[in-house]
Amino acid sequence: MVMNRASELMRSAPGFLKRQAKTLRQTTHGWGHARRVGFVFGCQRSGTKMLMRVLDEVPDTRVYHENHAIAFEDFELRSDRVVRALIALNPAPVQVFKPICDAHRASDLLDAHPTARGLWIVRQPDAVARSALKKWGDHQKDVIQAILDGDTTTWGWRTARVTGSMQARLQAATDGQVTDAEGALLFWWLRNQFFFAQSLQDHPRMRLVHYEALATEPEAAFPTVFGHLGVGFSPRFVADVRATSVDRAPLEVRPKVRALCDDLYARLQAWTPPARAPVSPVVVFIDTINMGGAERYAITVANRMAKLGIDVTLASSGGDMVAEVSPDVKQVVGPVDQVRAGLPKAAMWFRGVLQDGGYKAIVCNSLTTTLIARAAQPLRQVPIVNVAHGWPEHRFATVAPPMQVADRVVAVSPDVKRKLVAGGLDEERCVVVHNGVNCTPLYPREGAHRDAMRTELGATGTDTVVVLTVGRLEDQKAHQHIFHVAAATRDSHPHLHFALVGGGSREAELRALSRELGVTDRVTMLGLRRDVPELLGSADLFFNCSDWEGMPLTTIEAMASGLPVVATHTEGADQLLNAETGQVVPVGDAGEMAAALGALADDAGRRKAAGMAARMRALAHFSHERMVDQLLEVVGTLAR
């Protein structure tokens, strides 16, 4: 006996030590932050153990199974007072309970915990029934028989809240007697019909998940579950999930029993989640709103949120693009443009913004604003989403570790996420939401208006092929390549003309380079413009020669305007472009840039086809509506 007990302790020791180490790491969060709570419901033998085991792999979770005596008594969840005490005493940001023996009162639990999220896991009825028969024999037949005999008290939670209508349906299907197989199937029916009996199909904080999807396609199915609970997902969490016990032969039961179960299973399979009200109010936070991709992103997000009816505030130090902010967006201006020596001042200012606004979420658009937002609320009352727009290659290892202070990081392309994770960011903390733009003003221009725009771009005749580049005149954009390509193609492609829109610190340097290379007649520098959509819609080609990006907004705008694109192989290029929409060339290779532009300049048919394909791709996949909707989904998983 002693030896058996010692052997059992030895087997459980690794798991115990792993759990203790996990709890110790979670103490770094402190105890002052709000916790996200989840409940897992369903019928026994439906795969809830597998789901909880996966959730237990997440560093930020604490899971309570129905056999954890601290949270459950005889498999039923302890009182709300005990549950709240457990939540408060444990530092884990996300705490998940599995009260499957309380599924009949799931609605009560969600009402008692107003910010909690519920999951109801369902599995094919014959698979559940066969598993139950193997584990418990005729136990569930006895439960169903008791209900048929009018006894709804002896069996405790198993028959709790069984109504007269439920009893009548069981009687009609069985004529008052059941076999072992029928009892197991009807117990599945009894437990799962509570999903509809409690109107959980319409509950905004409840999601129904299918075991078969989780088991056979874990990397596709689990992110939705994690997102609903506010947990970051990583494929490594589901590495041990196996598609076992999915297909099971039907049990031999009477037609009426089969019909009752099949009808409920069909309703469960047909369920779709109810529309979730967007999180409101929200503050969008960025250093400045001067010209730039991240700045335009922040304004686009704020404007779109306001159009959706969200109470949104744009917090910044102000800037040149203030006129582009919708009048429906509140604006607050503070000392956040230069904070290296002034972080405390900026944090105190932003703390006042948060206190005045009662915000449910913060969407930061730089590491600086994320650090300010965290310093402003060390107890993590309002969740922070940090949108990662991109950095030079060497900076990812520097920015990734401090970015851990955000509750979630949204990378604008898979390349940005990959480099952040390589730099030290937890993979499960980061999700990808591709950039998008407002496509409404972006389309090919025609007629006299197009001709006038082309004249401004530098076109001298109908055969001129105008190559347009839009971007800040800064080192990142590597605009010197435009002038070198213009010089290299002077003799081979004299009909090529280059136009550069943007202002910045390199303007004088680039003008001097143009004179030095003798291409002032081939490159028109237009400076800052407010009519970029008109210019894009009147050009023939778009050229992005940057050294690095996140996912360039100007490239998306050019695609939506119907322009074929030649772009360097920076972050996001693989998701934006393909062989039908233009050509991707190596970073810094002016020879390849010249060859790609020359090939498109020589083939009007290819330019037209590529421009049409680029426009269709942008409209289908890179609209700002899609971008903001997906961003709001991320925000919604975190907001309390």
C-alpha positions in Angstrom: 0.0 0.0 0.0 2.8 2.4 1.0 4.7 1.4 -2.1 1.7 2.1 -4.4 1.2 5.5 -2.8 4.9 6.3 -3.2 4.8 5.2 -6.9 1.7 7.4 -7.4 3.4 10.4 -5.9 6.5 9.8 -8.1 4.3 9.7 -11.2 2.4 12.9 -10.3 5.5 14.9 -9.2 6.5 16.2 -12.6 3.1 17.6 -13.2 2.9 19.1 -9.8 6.2 20.8 -10.1 5.2 22.1 -13.6 2.0 23.6 -12.2 3.9 25.2 -9.2 6.5 26.7 -11.6 3.7 28.1 -13.8 2.0 29.7 -10.8 5.3 31.2 -9.6 5.8 32.8 -13.0 2.3 34.2 -13.0 3.1 36.1 -9.8 5.0 38.5 -11.9 1.6 39.9 -13.0 0.8 40.9 -9.5 -2.6 40.7 -8.0 -4.0 44.1 -8.8 -5.1 43.5 -12.4 -8.6 42.4 -13.5 -8.9 38.7 -14.4 -10.6 37.2 -17.4 -12.8 34.3 -16.4 -14.1 31.4 -18.6 -16.5 28.6 -18.0 -16.5 25.3 -20.0 -19.9 23.6 -20.3 -21.3 20.6 -22.1 -22.0 16.9 -21.6 -19.6 14.5 -20.0 -17.3 12.6 -22.5 -17.5 15.4 -25.0 -13.9 16.3 -25.1 -13.8 18.9 -22.3 -10.7 17.3 -20.7 -8.8 17.7 -24.0 -9.9 21.3 -24.3 -8.8 22.1 -20.7 -5.5 20.3 -21.2 -4.7 22.6 -24.1 -5.7 25.7 -22.2 -3.5 24.6 -19.3 -0.5 24.8 -21.7 -0.9 28.6 -21.9 1.4 30.5 -19.5 -1.3 33.0 -18.5 -4.0 30.5 -17.6 -5.2 28.7 -14.4 -7.6 25.9 -15.1 -9.9 24.2 -12.6 -11.3 20.8 -13.5 -14.4 19.4 -12.0 -12.4 17.1 -9.7 -10.4 20.0 -8.2 -11.7 20.0 -4.7 -10.7 23.6 -4.1 -13.2 24.7 -6.7 -15.7 21.8 -6.8 -17.6 19.6 -4.4 -18.8 16.3 -5.7 -18.1 17.6 -9.2 -20.4 20.7 -8.7 -19.0 24.2 -8.7 -18.7 25.7 -5.2 -20.5 28.9 -4.2 -19.9 32.2 -6.0 -18.2 33.4 -2.9 -15.6 30.6 -3.1 -15.2 31.1 -6.9 -14.6 34.8 -6.5 -12.1 34.2 -3.7 -10.1 31.7 -5.9 -10.1 34.2 -8.8 -8.8 37.0 -6.5 -6.2 34.8 -4.8 -4.6 33.5 -8.0 -2.5 35.9 -10.1 -3.2 34.2 -13.5 -4.7 36.7 -15.9 -7.1 34.1 -17.4 -8.9 31.6 -15.2 -11.0 28.8 -16.6 -13.4 26.6 -14.7 -15.1 23.4 -16.0 -18.5 23.1 -14.4 -20.0 20.6 -16.8 -22.1 19.2 -14.0 -23.6 22.7 -13.7 -24.4 23.0 -17.4 -28.1 23.3 -16.6 -27.4 26.6 -14.8 -24.8 28.0 -17.2 -26.9 31.1 -17.7 -26.9 31.7 -13.9 -23.1 31.5 -13.8 -22.7 34.0 -16.6 -25.1 36.4 -14.9 -23.2 36.0 -11.6 -19.9 36.8 -13.4 -20.9 39.7 -15.8 -17.5 39.7 -17.7 -17.0 35.9 -17.9 -17.1 34.1 -21.2 -18.7 30.7 -21.7 -17.8 27.8 -24.0 -20.2 24.9 -24.7 -18.4 21.9 -26.3 -20.5 19.4 -28.2 -19.5 16.1 -29.7 -21.3 13.7 -32.0 -23.9 11.9 -29.9 -23.0 8.3 -30.7 -19.3 9.0 -29.9 -20.3 10.4 -26.5 -22.7 7.6 -25.8 -20.2 4.8 -26.6 -17.6 6.5 -24.4 -20.1 6.8 -21.6 -21.2 3.1 -21.9 -17.6 2.0 -21.7 -16.8 4.1 -18.6 -20.1 3.9 -16.7 -22.1 1.0 -18.1 -25.8 1.4 -17.5 -25.5 4.4 -15.1 -27.0 6.9 -17.6 -29.9 4.5 -18.4 -30.8 4.5 -14.7 -30.8 8.3 -14.7 -33.1 8.5 -17.8 -35.3 5.7 -16.4 -35.7 7.7 -13.1 -36.9 10.7 -15.1 -39.3 8.6 -17.0 -40.6 7.3 -13.7 -41.2 10.8 -12.5 -38.1 11.0 -10.1 -36.2 14.2 -10.7 -34.7 14.5 -7.2 -32.7 11.3 -6.4 -30.0 11.9 -8.9 -29.0 15.4 -7.9 -27.4 17.5 -10.7 -28.1 14.8 -13.3 -31.8 15.5 -13.2 -31.8 19.1 -11.9 -34.1 21.6 -13.7 -35.7 18.8 -15.8 -39.1 20.3 -16.8 -42.4 18.6 -17.6 -41.9 19.3 -21.2 -38.6 17.5 -21.2 -40.1 14.5 -19.5 -42.9 14.5 -22.0 -40.5 14.4 -24.9 -38.6 11.6 -23.4 -41.8 9.6 -22.8 -42.9 10.1 -26.4 -39.5 8.8 -27.7 -39.3 5.8 -25.4 -42.8 4.7 -24.3 -41.4 4.7 -20.7 -38.5 2.2 -21.1 -34.9 2.5 -22.4 -32.0 0.2 -23.2 -28.4 1.0 -22.1 -27.6 2.5 -25.4 -30.8 4.6 -25.5 -30.1 5.8 -22.0 -26.6 7.0 -22.9 -27.9 8.8 -26.1 -30.7 10.4 -24.2 -28.4 11.6 -21.4 -26.4 13.3 -24.2 -29.7 14.9 -25.4 -30.7 15.9 -21.9 -27.5 17.7 -21.1 -27.1 19.4 -24.5 -30.7 20.6 -24.8 -30.0 22.9 -21.9 -28.0 25.0 -24.4 -31.3 26.1 -26.0 -33.5 25.8 -22.9 -31.4 28.6 -21.4 -31.4 30.6 -24.6 -27.6 30.4 -24.6 -27.7 30.4 -28.4 -28.4 34.1 -28.2 -26.0 34.9 -25.3 -23.3 37.3 -26.5 -20.7 35.8 -24.1 -21.3 32.2 -25.1 -19.7 30.2 -27.9 -20.4 26.7 -29.0 -17.5 24.6 -30.2 -17.3 21.2 -31.9 -15.0 18.5 -30.6 -14.5 17.1 -34.0 -13.2 20.4 -35.4 -10.9 20.8 -32.4 -9.5 17.3 -32.7 -9.1 17.2 -36.5 -8.1 20.8 -37.3 -6.7 22.1 -34.0 -4.6 24.9 -35.6 -7.7 26.2 -37.4 -10.3 25.7 -34.7 -8.5 26.5 -31.4 -7.7 30.2 -32.2 -11.4 31.0 -32.1 -11.7 29.4 -28.7 -8.6 31.2 -27.4 -9.8 34.5 -28.8 -13.2 34.1 -27.1 -11.5 33.6 -23.7 -9.0 36.4 -24.3 -6.0 34.0 -24.5 -3.1 34.3 -27.0 -2.8 31.3 -29.2 0.3 29.5 -30.4 0.4 26.3 -32.5 2.7 24.7 -29.9 -0.3 24.5 -27.5 -2.1 22.0 -29.7 1.0 20.0 -30.8 -0.2 16.9 -28.9 -3.9 17.1 -30.0 -4.8 13.9 -31.9 -7.8 13.1 -34.0 -8.9 10.1 -32.0 -12.5 8.9 -31.2 -14.0 11.1 -33.9 -15.9 8.6 -36.0 -18.1 6.1 -34.2 -20.7 3.7 -35.6 -24.3 4.5 -34.8 -25.8 2.7 -31.8 -28.8 0.4 -32.3 -31.7 2.4 -30.9 -35.4 2.9 -31.7 -36.2 5.4 -34.5 -37.9 8.0 -32.2 -34.8 8.1 -29.9 -32.6 8.5 -33.0 -34.8 11.3 -34.3 -34.8 13.2 -31.0 -31.0 13.1 -30.9 -30.4 13.8 -34.6 -32.7 16.8 -34.4 -30.8 18.4 -31.5 -27.5 17.6 -33.1 -28.6 19.3 -36.3 -29.6 22.4 -34.4 -26.3 22.5 -32.6 -24.4 22.1 -35.8 -26.4 24.9 -37.4 -25.6 27.4 -34.6 -23.8 30.6 -35.5 -22.5 33.1 -32.9 -24.7 36.2 -32.3 -23.3 39.5 -33.3 -21.2 41.0 -30.6 -21.6 44.7 -29.8 -18.3 46.5 -30.4 -16.2 47.5 -27.5 -16.8 51.2 -26.5 -15.4 53.6 -25.6 -11.9 53.1 -27.1 -8.8 55.3 -27.1 -6.5 55.2 -30.1 -3.0 56.3 -29.1 -0.1 57.5 -31.3 2.8 59.8 -30.8 2.0 62.3 -33.5 -0.4 62.6 -36.5 2.1 64.0 -38.9 2.5 62.4 -42.3 3.4 58.7 -42.1 2.0 55.2 -42.5 1.4 54.5 -38.8 -0.2 57.9 -38.4 -2.6 57.3 -41.3 -3.3 53.8 -39.9 -4.3 55.4 -36.5 -6.5 58.0 -38.2 -8.1 55.4 -40.4 -8.9 53.1 -37.4 -10.3 56.0 -35.4 -12.5 57.2 -38.2 -13.8 53.8 -39.0 -14.6 53.1 -35.4 -16.5 56.3 -35.1 -18.5 55.4 -38.3 -19.4 52.1 -36.6 -20.9 54.0 -33.7 -18.0 53.5 -31.2 -17.2 56.2 -28.8 -13.5 56.8 -29.9 -10.8 59.2 -28.8 -7.6 59.9 -30.7 -4.8 60.7 -28.3 -1.6 62.2 -29.7 0.7 65.2 -29.6 -1.1 66.7 -32.7 0.3 67.1 -36.2 -0.2 68.0 -39.8 -3.0 65.4 -40.5 -5.4 66.8 -38.0 -7.8 67.8 -40.7 -8.2 64.2 -41.8 -9.6 63.1 -38.5 -13.4 62.7 -38.6 -15.4 65.3 -36.5 -17.0 62.3 -34.8 -13.6 61.4 -33.3 -12.7 63.1 -30.1 -9.1 64.4 -30.0 -6.9 65.0 -27.0 -3.4 66.4 -27.3 -0.6 65.9 -24.8 3.2 65.7 -24.3 3.9 62.4 -26.1 6.1 63.2 -29.0 9.3 63.5 -27.0 9.2 61.2 -23.9 12.7 59.8 -23.5 13.2 62.2 -20.5 9.6 62.9 -20.0 7.9 59.5 -19.5 6.5 60.3 -16.0 4.9 63.5 -17.3 3.4 61.7 -20.3 2.2 58.9 -18.1 0.5 61.2 -15.7 -1.2 63.1 -18.6 -2.5 59.8 -20.1 -3.7 58.6 -16.7 -5.9 61.6 -16.6 -7.2 60.8 -20.1 -8.1 57.3 -19.0 -9.8 58.5 -15.8 -11.9 61.0 -17.7 -12.9 58.6 -20.6 -13.8 55.4 -18.8 -12.2 53.5 -21.7 -12.6 49.7 -22.3 -9.5 49.4 -24.4 -6.4 51.2 -25.6 -5.1 50.8 -29.2 -1.4 51.9 -29.2 0.5 52.5 -32.4 4.1 52.6 -31.2 6.2 51.1 -28.5 6.5 54.5 -26.9 2.7 54.9 -26.5 2.4 51.4 -25.2 5.0 52.1 -22.5 3.2 55.3 -21.6 -0.1 53.5 -21.4 1.3 50.8 -19.2 3.1 53.3 -16.9 -0.2 55.2 -16.6 -2.0 52.2 -15.2 0.4 49.8 -13.5 -2.5 47.6 -12.3 -3.6 46.9 -15.9 -7.2 48.0 -15.5 -7.6 48.8 -19.2 -6.2 46.3 -21.8 -3.6 47.5 -24.2 -3.4 46.4 -27.8 -0.1 47.4 -29.4 -0.1 47.6 -33.3 3.3 46.7 -34.5 4.0 48.6 -37.8 7.5 47.5 -38.4 11.2 48.4 -37.8 14.6 48.0 -39.4 15.9 44.4 -39.1 18.4 45.2 -36.3 15.7 46.8 -34.0 13.4 43.8 -33.6 15.5 42.3 -30.8 15.4 45.7 -29.0 11.7 46.4 -29.3 10.3 42.9 -28.8 11.1 42.3 -25.1 9.5 45.6 -23.7 6.5 45.0 -26.0 5.5 42.2 -23.5 3.9 44.9 -21.4 1.0 45.0 -24.0 -1.9 42.6 -23.4 -1.9 41.8 -27.1 0.4 42.7 -30.0 -1.1 43.1 -33.5 1.5 42.6 -36.2 0.5 44.1 -39.6 2.1 41.2 -41.5 3.4 37.7 -40.8 6.9 38.9 -41.4 6.6 41.4 -38.6 5.3 38.8 -36.2 8.0 36.3 -37.1 10.7 38.9 -36.4 9.2 40.0 -33.1 8.9 36.4 -31.9 12.5 35.8 -32.9 13.4 39.0 -31.0 11.9 37.7 -27.8 8.1 38.4 -27.9 5.9 35.5 -26.7 4.3 34.0 -29.8 0.9 33.6 -28.1 0.8 37.3 -27.3 1.0 38.3 -31.0 -1.6 38.0 -33.7 -1.6 39.1 -37.4 -4.1 41.6 -38.8 -3.1 42.7 -42.3 -3.1 46.4 -43.1 -5.9 47.9 -45.1 -6.9 51.2 -46.6 -10.0 53.1 -47.4 -10.5 52.1 -51.0 -13.5 54.4 -51.7 -11.5 57.3 -53.2 -9.0 55.0 -55.0 -9.8 54.1 -58.6 -8.4 54.8 -62.1 -9.1 58.4 -63.3 -10.1 59.2 -66.9 -10.5 62.0 -69.4 -9.3 65.6 -69.1 -8.9 65.3 -65.3 -6.5 62.4 -65.8 -4.6 64.3 -68.4 -4.2 67.3 -66.1 -2.9 65.1 -63.3 -0.5 63.4 -65.6 0.9 66.8 -66.6 1.6 67.5 -62.9 3.3 64.2 -62.6 5.6 65.1 -65.4 4.2 63.3 -68.4 5.1 65.0 -71.7 3.1 62.9 -74.2 0.6 60.1 -74.6 3.4 57.5 -74.7 4.9 58.6 -71.4 4.8 55.8 -68.8 4.5 57.5 -65.4 6.1 55.6 -62.5 4.8 57.0 -59.2 6.3 56.6 -55.7 4.6 58.0 -52.5 6.3 58.1 -49.1 8.2 60.2 -46.6 11.6 61.3 -47.7 13.5 59.4 -45.0 16.2 56.8 -45.0 13.8 53.9 -44.6 12.2 54.6 -48.0 15.6 54.4 -49.9 14.4 56.9 -52.5 17.9 57.3 -53.9 17.1 54.2 -56.0 14.5 56.1 -58.0 17.2 58.5 -59.3 19.7 55.7 -60.1 17.0 53.7 -62.0 16.0 56.8 -63.9 19.6 57.3 -64.9 20.1 53.6 -65.8 17.0 53.5 -68.1 17.5 56.9 -69.9 18.7 55.3 -73.1 16.7 52.0 -73.0 13.4 53.4 -71.9 13.3 57.2 -72.6 9.5 57.2 -72.3 9.7 56.3 -68.6 9.1 59.2 -66.2 9.3 59.1 -62.4 7.3 61.1 -59.9 8.0 61.3 -56.2 5.4 62.5 -53.7 6.4 63.3 -50.1 8.3 65.5 -47.9 11.0 64.9 -45.3 14.6 65.3 -44.1 16.2 64.0 -47.3 14.5 66.4 -49.7 17.6 68.6 -50.3 19.9 65.5 -50.5 17.6 63.8 -53.1 17.3 67.0 -55.2 21.1 67.3 -55.2 21.4 63.6 -56.3 19.0 64.3 -59.1 21.2 67.1 -60.4 24.3 65.0 -60.0 22.9 62.1 -62.0 21.4 64.5 -64.6 17.9 63.2 -64.2 16.0 66.3 -63.2 14.1 66.0 -66.5 13.1 62.4 -65.7 12.2 62.7 -62.0 9.5 65.1 -60.8 9.6 65.8 -57.1 6.1 67.0 -56.0 6.6 67.4 -52.3 3.7 66.9 -49.9 0.3 66.6 -51.6 -3.3 66.2 -50.4 -4.5 64.8 -53.6 -2.6 61.5 -53.6 -5.7 59.4 -54.7 -6.0 61.7 -57.9 -2.3 61.2 -58.6 -2.4 57.4 -58.1 -5.4 57.1 -60.3 -3.6 58.9 -63.1 -0.2 57.1 -63.1 0.8 53.9 -65.0 3.1 52.1 -62.5 3.8 52.2 -58.8 7.3 51.8 -57.4 8.1 51.0 -53.7 11.9 50.8 -53.2 11.9 50.8 -49.3 14.6 49.1 -47.3 12.0 47.9 -44.8 8.3 48.2 -44.1 5.6 46.6 -42.0 3.0 46.2 -44.7 3.1 49.4 -46.8 -0.2 51.3 -47.0 0.9 53.2 -50.1 1.4 49.9 -52.0 -2.2 48.9 -51.1 -3.5 52.3 -52.2 -1.7 51.9 -55.5 -3.2 48.5 -56.0 -6.7 49.7 -55.2 -6.1 52.5 -57.8 -5.5 49.9 -60.5 -1.7 50.2 -60.7 0.7 47.3 -61.3 3.4 47.4 -58.6 7.1 46.9 -58.5 8.2 46.6 -54.9 11.2 45.5 -52.9 11.0 42.3 -50.9 10.2 43.9 -47.5 7.9 42.8 -44.8 4.3 42.3 -46.1 5.3 42.0 -49.8 4.6 38.3 -50.1 1.0 38.8 -48.8 0.3 41.8 -51.0 1.8 40.9 -54.3 2.0 37.9 -56.7 3.0 37.3 -60.3 -0.4 38.6 -61.6 -0.2 42.0 -59.8 3.4 43.1 -60.5 6.9 42.1 -59.4 8.8 41.8 -56.2 12.6 42.6 -56.4 15.4 42.3 -54.0 16.0 45.1 -51.5 18.7 47.5 -52.6 19.1 46.0 -56.1 18.8 48.9 -58.5 19.5 46.7 -61.5 16.6 44.4 -60.7 14.4 47.4 -60.1 15.3 48.9 -63.5 14.7 45.6 -65.3 11.3 45.0 -63.7 10.1 48.6 -64.4 11.4 48.4 -67.9 9.6 45.1 -68.6 6.3 46.5 -67.5 6.9 49.8 -69.4 7.4 47.8 -72.6 4.1 45.8 -72.3 0.9 47.8 -72.1 -1.2 44.7 -72.1 0.6 43.2 -69.1 0.4 46.6 -67.3 -3.4 46.7 -67.8 -4.0 43.1 -66.7 -1.7 43.5 -63.7 -3.4 46.7 -62.7 -6.8 45.1 -62.8 -5.6 42.1 -60.8 -4.0 44.4 -58.3 -7.2 46.4 -57.8 -9.4 43.3 -57.4 -6.9 41.9 -54.8 -6.8 45.1 -52.8 -10.6 45.4 -52.8 -11.1 41.8 -51.8 -8.4 41.4 -49.1 -7.0 44.8 -48.0 -9.9 47.1 -47.2 -9.9 49.2 -44.1 -13.3 47.7 -43.2 -11.8 44.2 -43.0 -8.8 45.5 -41.1 -10.8 47.4 -38.4 -13.3 44.6 -38.0 -10.5 42.1 -37.3 -8.7 44.6 -35.0 -12.0 45.0 -33.1 -12.2 41.2 -32.7 -8.8 41.3 -31.0 -9.9 44.2 -28.8 -13.1 42.4 -28.0 -11.3 39.3 -26.7 -9.5 41.5 -24.1 -12.0 44.2 -23.0 -13.8 43.5 -19.7 
